Amino acid sequence: MAFVVAVLAAPAPAAAHPFGDPQTVAVALDQERPEVVRVRWKVGGLDDLTLLGVALGLLPQDRVMLDGAVFYHDADAAAIGPSDKFAAYLLRQITVASGGRSCAGAVEPPADLARTGVTIAYTCPGPVATASVAVRTLTDLNPAYQTLATGPDGERAVYRSDAASHDWALGDAPARGGTDLGRSAAVQVGGVLFAGAAGGALIWWLRRRRALP
């Protein structure tokens, strides 16, 4: 009984939803400016966007219920997108370096944060061949959050709290095809699909058992 009470009383972890649709990033070199790396970030579940807005103080605390339920409103993205706090958060949690030197980021005003995400342009000291991109968005809310990433020539990666950085081949650098992280992305998606199928099978079994005399 004490264990049940402890679980129900757990605060922050219940308020995050890291096992829903994963957030994504797309990494690319600006076609007109070889010193600029562009990273487009998009939230996975809209409730995660609301949760982030609450954490940044941009949305009221009562949007997260005591049982951990988070309610997204269409106005949430409009309240979060133009905020300086949101821009500062992205620049803090997503960083780019090239040649061992940090690249200065600038967040572009999102046209539709909920549907298309937001793009950050990182200006590096010189033309970029490879870039080290670190992504830590939402892992400060719950370390279980992961990010599926794509880059040039089909390169893929999965960012996790224990693997927050990845080197991307850009410009004239030789492209790397499938990586261990790329295979991890497929494993994560497969795991989500398996969990959904298993849950559906369990519900069917319970309903069938109740129907038996």
C-alpha positions as CSV (number, residue, x, y, z in Angstrom):
1,M,0.0,0.0,0.0
2,A,2.9,2.4,0.9
3,F,4.4,1.6,-2.6
4,V,1.1,2.6,-4.3
5,V,1.0,5.9,-2.4
6,A,4.6,6.6,-3.3
7,V,3.9,6.1,-7.0
8,L,0.8,8.2,-7.0
9,A,2.6,11.0,-5.1
10,A,5.6,11.1,-7.6
11,P,5.7,14.6,-9.0
12,A,7.7,15.6,-12.1
13,P,8.1,12.2,-13.9
14,A,4.4,11.7,-14.2
15,A,4.0,15.2,-15.8
16,A,6.2,14.3,-18.8
17,H,5.2,12.1,-21.7
18,P,8.5,10.8,-23.2
19,F,7.1,7.6,-24.7
20,G,4.7,9.2,-27.2
21,D,5.7,10.5,-30.6
22,P,9.4,11.4,-30.5
23,Q,10.6,14.9,-31.2
24,T,12.6,15.3,-34.4
25,V,15.5,17.4,-35.7
26,A,16.7,17.8,-39.3
27,V,20.3,19.0,-39.8
28,A,21.5,20.5,-43.1
29,L,24.0,22.9,-44.5
30,D,22.7,26.2,-45.9
31,Q,23.0,25.9,-49.7
32,E,24.0,29.5,-50.2
33,R,26.2,30.0,-47.1
34,P,28.6,27.1,-46.5
35,E,29.4,28.4,-43.0
36,V,25.8,28.1,-41.8
37,V,24.3,24.9,-40.3
38,R,20.5,24.9,-40.1
39,V,18.7,22.7,-37.5
40,R,15.0,22.3,-37.6
41,W,13.4,21.1,-34.4
42,K,9.8,19.8,-34.1
43,V,8.1,18.6,-31.0
44,G,6.6,15.1,-31.0
45,G,3.4,15.4,-29.0
46,L,1.6,18.6,-28.7
47,D,1.2,17.9,-25.0
48,D,5.0,18.0,-24.7
49,L,4.9,21.5,-26.2
50,T,2.4,22.6,-23.5
51,L,4.6,20.9,-20.8
52,L,7.6,22.9,-22.1
53,G,5.6,26.1,-22.1
54,V,4.6,25.5,-18.4
55,A,8.2,24.8,-17.5
56,L,9.4,28.0,-19.1
57,G,6.7,30.0,-17.3
58,L,4.9,30.8,-20.6
59,L,1.7,28.9,-19.7
60,P,-0.2,28.6,-16.4
61,Q,0.7,25.7,-14.0
62,D,-2.9,24.5,-14.0
63,R,-2.4,23.2,-17.6
64,V,-0.7,20.2,-16.0
65,M,-3.1,18.2,-13.8
66,L,-2.2,16.4,-10.6
67,D,-2.4,13.1,-12.3
68,G,0.1,14.2,-14.9
69,A,-2.4,14.8,-17.7
70,V,-1.4,17.8,-19.9
71,F,-4.0,19.6,-22.0
72,Y,-2.8,21.3,-25.2
73,H,-4.7,24.3,-26.6
74,D,-4.3,25.7,-30.1
75,A,-3.2,29.0,-28.6
76,D,-0.2,27.4,-26.8
77,A,2.1,27.3,-29.8
78,A,1.3,31.0,-30.6
79,A,2.2,31.9,-27.0
80,I,5.4,29.9,-27.0
81,G,6.8,30.5,-30.5
82,P,7.6,34.3,-30.3
83,S,8.9,34.1,-26.7
84,D,12.5,35.1,-26.0
85,K,12.5,32.5,-23.2
86,F,11.7,29.8,-25.8
87,A,14.4,31.0,-28.1
88,A,16.9,31.1,-25.3
89,Y,15.9,27.5,-24.3
90,L,16.5,26.2,-27.8
91,L,19.9,27.9,-28.1
92,R,20.8,26.4,-24.7
93,Q,19.7,22.9,-25.4
94,I,20.7,22.7,-29.1
95,T,24.3,23.6,-29.8
96,V,26.6,23.3,-32.9
97,A,30.4,23.3,-33.2
98,S,32.6,23.0,-36.2
99,G,36.4,22.6,-36.2
100,G,36.3,22.6,-32.4
101,R,34.8,26.1,-32.3
102,S,31.2,27.0,-31.3
103,C,28.8,28.3,-33.9
104,A,26.5,31.2,-33.0
105,G,22.8,30.4,-33.3
106,A,19.8,32.5,-34.2
107,V,16.3,31.3,-33.9
108,E,14.0,32.1,-36.9
109,P,10.5,33.1,-36.0
110,P,8.3,30.0,-36.5
111,A,5.4,30.2,-38.9
112,D,3.6,27.2,-37.4
113,L,5.4,25.9,-34.4
114,A,3.0,23.0,-33.8
115,R,3.0,21.7,-37.3
116,T,6.3,22.6,-38.9
117,G,8.5,23.3,-35.9
118,V,11.2,26.0,-35.7
119,T,14.5,26.5,-37.5
120,I,17.8,27.6,-35.9
121,A,20.6,29.0,-38.1
122,Y,24.1,28.5,-36.7
123,T,26.9,30.6,-38.2
124,C,30.3,28.9,-37.9
125,P,33.7,30.5,-38.1
126,G,34.2,29.2,-41.7
127,P,32.9,26.7,-44.3
128,V,31.6,23.6,-42.6
129,A,32.6,20.1,-43.6
130,T,31.6,18.3,-40.4
131,A,29.6,19.7,-37.5
132,S,29.1,18.4,-34.0
133,V,25.4,18.9,-33.1
134,A,24.2,18.4,-29.5
135,V,20.5,18.1,-28.8
136,R,19.2,18.1,-25.2
137,T,15.6,19.4,-25.7
138,L,13.1,18.1,-23.2
139,T,15.6,15.8,-21.5
140,D,15.8,18.4,-18.7
141,L,12.1,17.6,-18.1
142,N,12.6,13.9,-18.2
143,P,15.8,12.0,-19.2
144,A,13.7,9.4,-21.1
145,Y,12.9,11.8,-24.0
146,Q,14.6,11.0,-27.3
147,T,15.0,12.8,-30.5
148,L,15.0,11.2,-34.0
149,A,17.4,13.1,-36.3
150,T,18.0,13.2,-40.0
151,G,20.8,14.7,-42.1
152,P,22.2,14.8,-45.6
153,D,22.4,11.6,-47.7
154,G,20.0,9.7,-45.5
155,E,22.2,9.8,-42.4
156,R,20.2,9.3,-39.2
157,A,20.8,9.5,-35.5
158,V,19.0,9.2,-32.2
159,Y,19.7,11.7,-29.4
160,R,19.3,10.5,-25.9
161,S,20.2,11.9,-22.5
162,D,23.3,9.7,-22.4
163,A,24.1,10.4,-26.1
164,A,23.4,14.0,-26.6
165,S,26.0,14.8,-29.4
166,H,26.5,13.5,-32.9
167,D,29.0,14.4,-35.7
168,W,27.3,15.1,-39.0
169,A,29.0,15.0,-42.4
170,L,28.1,18.2,-44.2
171,G,29.6,20.1,-47.2
172,D,32.4,18.2,-48.9
173,A,32.9,15.7,-46.1
174,P,32.3,12.0,-47.0
175,A,28.8,11.0,-46.1
176,R,28.2,8.2,-43.6
177,G,25.3,5.9,-44.3
178,G,23.7,3.7,-41.7
179,T,25.1,4.2,-38.2
180,D,24.5,2.5,-35.0
181,L,22.4,5.5,-34.0
182,G,20.5,5.2,-37.2
183,R,19.6,1.6,-36.4
184,S,18.6,2.7,-32.9
185,A,16.1,5.0,-34.5
186,A,14.5,2.1,-36.2
187,V,14.5,0.1,-33.0
188,Q,12.8,3.0,-31.1
189,V,10.1,3.3,-33.7
190,G,9.7,-0.5,-33.8
191,G,9.4,-0.5,-30.0
192,V,6.7,2.1,-30.0
193,L,4.7,0.1,-32.6
194,F,5.2,-3.1,-30.6
195,A,4.0,-1.5,-27.4
196,G,0.9,-0.3,-29.2
197,A,0.2,-3.7,-30.6
198,A,0.8,-5.4,-27.3
199,G,-1.6,-3.0,-25.6
200,G,-4.3,-3.6,-28.2
201,A,-3.9,-7.4,-27.7
202,L,-4.2,-7.1,-23.9
203,I,-7.4,-5.1,-24.2
204,W,-8.9,-7.7,-26.7
205,W,-8.0,-10.5,-24.3
206,L,-9.6,-8.8,-21.3
207,R,-12.8,-8.1,-23.2
208,R,-12.9,-11.7,-24.5
209,R,-12.4,-13.0,-20.9
210,R,-15.3,-10.8,-19.6
211,A,-17.6,-12.1,-22.3
212,L,-17.0,-15.8,-21.4
213,P,-19.6,-17.4,-19.1
